[in-house]
């Protein structure tokens, strides 16, 4: 039987040949680190001299919600600065007296907040970050909180505001000092990336205004508008994300102990609280920002995942003691979700399904 690396290699090479994405970088590991890894394809199909590499930087898109916002909320929860059933207005005075102020932190984390699903922030609130913040916090609700599970970028945006309010620092600074630096995620940062790293970055979508592919700058318009926010905006590579996911399986092995200056801001309590179902009576089911796998593969153990719009994804399974990362720049070709979904589902089956 072919090895796991061979089977994954065949899968991603097929994705390149079928123009699902120009290239991909992947890694699979456990509590002690990387078990298998690989890279295939090109950063840019127009330049055959630039292959994908282990250190290729990707616009992570919504994986920002996990490595910045989810991590920051977990730190506040583990240090008893918040309770998951606190209403937002308890910690964000600007939301007091408005419908959003009554929504709980848990409802934001489970995407049951009832806030608008998506809106052009610039068109709705202008370009001033303070005006955008107030506009978002005082916006009318789409539906009553707790009524339905509806994924929305606004949940992470609002929880990012919460982290900044309680830490009195920008979200990127909180994530850097409490998660990325302690875990030696040295390549992880909010964009735009420094000029000397642009060539190392995978391009995303073609920008009609500039006549170029976006490269080294955040693809998402909200992230570009706000600079640093909870929706998107981070760049990283598979090696750094592997260090992050390894911590989820083995937090005791990370630098120092929770609560100590210079160490990881969240630990086993937050991980366990997040990787369980919080929306039992609603469909689809959700953990805290993490999404449970549909378990379509026979015999597949518990697997939790999160995806990014640009073509990124990561998975973790505590019972299997395994994590996985698949990074692509699929939006270079298309916004169509179907072909990428098929690759992700097969990747998950190969990594976490029956051996």
C-alpha positions in Angstrom: 0.0 0.0 0.0 1.2 3.5 -0.8 2.5 5.6 2.1 0.4 8.5 3.5 2.9 11.0 1.9 2.5 9.3 -1.5 -1.3 9.4 -1.3 -1.4 13.0 -0.2 1.2 13.9 -2.9 -1.0 12.3 -5.6 -4.0 14.2 -4.3 -2.4 17.7 -4.3 -0.6 17.1 -7.6 -4.0 16.2 -9.1 -5.3 19.5 -7.7 -2.5 21.3 -9.5 -3.1 19.5 -12.8 -6.9 20.2 -12.6 -6.2 23.9 -11.9 -7.9 23.8 -8.5 -4.8 25.7 -7.2 -1.4 26.7 -8.6 0.4 24.9 -5.8 0.1 23.5 -2.2 2.1 23.0 0.9 1.0 20.4 3.5 2.0 18.9 6.8 0.7 16.2 9.1 1.9 15.7 12.6 1.2 14.7 16.2 2.0 15.9 19.7 5.7 15.5 19.1 5.9 17.4 15.8 5.8 16.8 12.1 5.3 13.2 10.7 5.0 13.9 7.0 5.1 17.0 4.8 5.4 18.1 1.3 5.0 20.8 -1.4 3.9 20.7 -5.0 3.2 23.1 -7.8 4.2 26.8 -8.3 3.6 30.0 -6.5 2.5 31.6 -9.7 1.8 29.5 -12.9 3.4 32.3 -14.9 6.8 31.7 -13.3 8.1 28.1 -13.6 11.2 29.0 -11.6 9.3 29.6 -8.3 8.1 26.3 -6.9 6.0 26.1 -3.7 8.3 25.4 -0.7 7.9 24.5 2.9 8.5 28.2 3.9 6.1 29.7 1.3 4.0 32.4 3.0 0.2 32.2 2.5 -2.5 34.7 3.2 -4.3 32.6 5.8 -7.7 34.5 5.4 -10.1 33.1 8.1 -7.5 31.0 9.8 -6.8 34.4 11.4 -9.9 33.8 13.5 -8.2 30.8 15.2 -4.6 31.9 15.6 -5.5 35.4 16.7 -9.1 35.8 18.0 -9.9 32.3 19.3 -6.5 32.3 21.1 -7.0 35.7 22.6 -10.5 34.9 23.9 -9.2 31.7 25.3 -6.5 33.6 27.2 -9.1 35.9 28.7 -11.4 33.0 29.6 -8.6 30.9 31.3 -7.6 34.0 33.3 -11.3 34.5 34.4 -11.5 37.9 32.8 -14.6 36.8 30.9 -17.3 34.2 31.2 -18.7 32.7 28.0 -22.2 33.7 28.9 -21.3 37.3 29.6 -23.2 39.7 27.3 -20.9 41.7 25.1 -21.9 45.0 26.7 -20.4 43.9 30.0 -17.0 44.3 28.5 -17.6 46.6 25.5 -19.4 49.8 26.7 -19.9 51.0 23.1 -22.4 48.2 22.6 -24.4 49.0 25.7 -28.0 50.0 24.9 -27.9 48.4 21.4 -29.2 44.9 20.4 -25.7 43.6 19.9 -24.8 44.3 23.6 -27.1 41.5 24.8 -25.4 38.8 22.6 -23.1 36.5 24.7 -19.5 35.7 24.0 -20.5 32.0 23.5 -23.0 33.0 20.8 -20.3 34.8 18.9 -18.0 31.8 19.1 -20.7 29.4 17.9 -21.9 31.7 15.1 -25.4 31.9 16.7 -25.2 35.7 17.4 -27.8 36.7 14.8 -25.6 39.5 13.4 -25.6 40.4 9.7 -23.8 37.7 7.6 -21.7 40.0 5.5 -21.5 43.6 4.4 -19.2 45.9 2.6 -17.7 47.7 5.6 -16.5 50.6 3.5 -19.9 51.2 1.9 -21.7 50.8 5.2 -19.5 52.7 7.6 -16.8 54.6 5.7 -13.1 54.3 5.9 -12.3 55.5 9.5 -11.6 52.5 11.7 -13.4 54.1 14.7 -16.5 54.7 12.7 -16.4 51.1 11.4 -16.1 49.8 14.9 -19.1 51.8 16.2 -21.1 51.0 13.1 -20.6 47.3 13.6 -21.3 47.4 17.3 -24.5 49.4 16.8 -25.9 47.6 13.7 -29.4 46.1 13.7 -29.6 42.3 14.2 -30.4 39.9 11.4 -32.3 37.6 13.7 -32.6 36.9 17.4 -29.4 35.5 19.0 -29.4 31.8 19.6 -31.9 31.0 16.8 -29.7 29.6 14.1 -26.1 28.8 13.2 -24.9 31.2 10.5 -21.3 31.6 9.8 -20.3 35.3 9.7 -17.0 37.2 9.7 -18.5 39.7 12.1 -18.3 37.3 15.0 -14.5 37.3 14.8 -14.4 41.0 14.1 -16.4 41.8 17.2 -14.5 39.4 19.4 -11.3 41.0 18.2 -12.7 44.3 19.5 -13.3 42.5 22.8 -9.7 41.2 23.1 -8.3 44.7 22.3 -10.6 46.4 24.8 -9.7 44.1 27.7 -6.0 43.9 26.8 -5.7 47.5 25.9 -3.5 46.6 23.0 -4.0 45.9 19.3 -5.0 42.3 18.3 -1.7 41.7 16.4 0.3 42.6 19.5 -1.7 40.4 21.8 -1.4 37.4 19.4 2.3 38.0 18.8 3.2 38.2 22.5 0.9 35.5 23.9 0.9 32.9 21.2 3.1 33.3 18.2 6.4 34.3 19.9 6.1 31.7 22.7 5.4 29.0 20.1 8.3 30.1 17.9 5.9 31.0 15.1 8.5 33.4 13.8 7.1 33.8 10.3 3.5 34.6 11.4 2.4 38.2 11.1 -0.3 40.5 10.0 0.1 41.8 6.4 1.3 43.4 4.4 4.5 41.4 4.6 7.8 43.3 4.4 9.1 43.9 0.9 11.9 41.3 1.2 9.2 38.6 1.8 6.9 39.4 -1.0 8.7 37.0 -3.4 8.2 34.2 -0.8 4.5 34.9 -0.7 1.9 33.0 -2.7 -0.2 35.4 -4.9 -4.0 35.3 -4.5 -6.6 36.9 -6.6 -6.2 39.2 -9.6 -7.0 42.8 -8.7 -8.7 44.7 -11.6 -7.8 48.1 -10.0 -4.0 47.4 -10.0 -3.8 45.0 -12.9 -1.8 42.6 -10.8 -2.3 39.6 -8.6 -2.5 40.4 -4.9 0.7 39.3 -3.3 2.0 39.9 0.2 -1.1 42.0 1.0 -4.3 40.8 2.5 -6.8 39.5 0.0 -9.9 40.3 2.1 -11.3 43.8 1.7 -12.2 44.2 5.3 -8.7 43.2 6.4 -7.2 45.7 3.9 -9.5 48.4 5.2 -8.9 47.9 8.9 -5.2 46.8 8.8 -5.5 44.6 11.8 -8.8 42.9 12.6 -10.3 39.6 13.7 -11.7 38.6 10.3 -8.5 38.0 8.3 -5.1 39.5 7.6 -2.5 37.1 8.9 0.3 35.4 6.8 2.2 32.3 7.8 3.6 29.0 6.5 2.9 25.3 7.2 5.7 25.0 9.7 4.4 27.7 12.0 0.8 26.4 11.8 2.2 23.0 12.7 3.7 24.5 15.9 0.4 26.0 16.7 -1.5 22.7 16.2 1.1 20.7 18.1 0.3 22.9 21.1 -3.4 21.9 20.9 -2.4 18.3 21.2 0.4 18.8 23.8 0.1 22.1 25.5 2.3 20.9 28.4 5.2 20.6 26.1 5.0 24.3 25.0 7.2 27.0 26.5 6.4 27.6 30.2 3.0 27.4 31.8 -0.3 29.2 31.2 -0.4 32.5 33.0 3.4 33.2 33.0 4.7 36.2 31.2 6.3 35.2 27.9 4.4 31.9 27.6 1.4 30.7 25.7 -1.7 32.5 26.8 -4.1 29.5 26.6 -3.9 25.9 27.5 -5.6 22.6 27.9 -8.8 24.0 29.6 -9.6 26.2 26.6 -8.7 23.6 24.1 -11.0 21.0 25.7 -13.8 23.6 26.1 -13.6 24.6 22.5 -13.3 21.1 20.9 -16.7 19.9 22.1 -20.2 20.6 20.8 -21.9 23.8 22.0 -24.9 23.8 19.6 -26.4 20.4 20.3 -30.0 21.6 19.5 -29.0 23.4 16.3 -27.7 22.3 12.9 -25.0 22.5 11.8 -23.2 21.7 15.0 -20.4 23.9 16.2 -17.7 24.0 18.8 -16.1 27.4 19.8 -15.1 28.7 16.3 -13.9 25.2 15.5 -16.1 23.1 13.2 -16.7 19.4 13.7 -16.0 17.2 10.7 -19.0 15.7 9.0 -17.3 12.4 9.6 -18.3 11.1 6.1 -15.4 8.7 6.1 -16.2 5.4 7.8 -14.4 5.0 11.0 -13.1 8.6 11.2 -12.4 9.8 14.7 -13.4 13.2 16.0 -11.8 15.8 13.8 -12.1 19.6 14.2 -11.4 22.0 11.4 -11.3 25.6 10.2 -10.9 26.9 6.6 -9.8 30.1 5.0 -11.3 31.6 1.8 -8.0 31.9 0.0 -7.6 28.1 0.0 -6.1 27.4 3.5 -7.2 24.8 6.1 -6.2 23.1 9.3 -7.5 20.1 11.2 -6.9 18.6 14.7 -8.1 15.4 16.3 -7.4 14.9 20.0 -8.5 11.3 20.0 -6.2 10.4 17.1 -3.4 12.7 18.4 -3.0 14.1 15.0 -3.1 17.5 13.2 -2.9 18.5 9.6 -2.4 21.7 7.5 -3.1 22.2 3.8 -2.2 25.6 2.4 -3.1 26.6 -1.2 -3.8 29.8 -3.1 -6.8 28.5 -4.9 -8.4 31.9 -5.4 -5.7 32.6 -7.9 -7.9 30.6 -10.3 -11.4 30.9 -8.9 -13.7 31.6 -6.0 -15.6 28.4 -6.8 -15.8 26.4 -3.6 -16.6 23.0 -5.1 -13.3 21.7 -6.4 -11.4 22.8 -3.3 -14.0 21.2 -1.0 -13.4 17.9 -2.8 -9.7 18.1 -2.2 -10.1 19.1 1.4 -12.5 16.2 2.1 -10.2 13.7 0.5 -7.2 15.2 2.4 -9.1 14.8 5.7 -10.1 11.2 4.8 -6.5 10.3 4.0 -5.1 11.8 7.2 -7.8 10.9 9.7 -9.8 8.1 8.1 -9.1 4.4 8.4 -5.5 3.5 7.6 
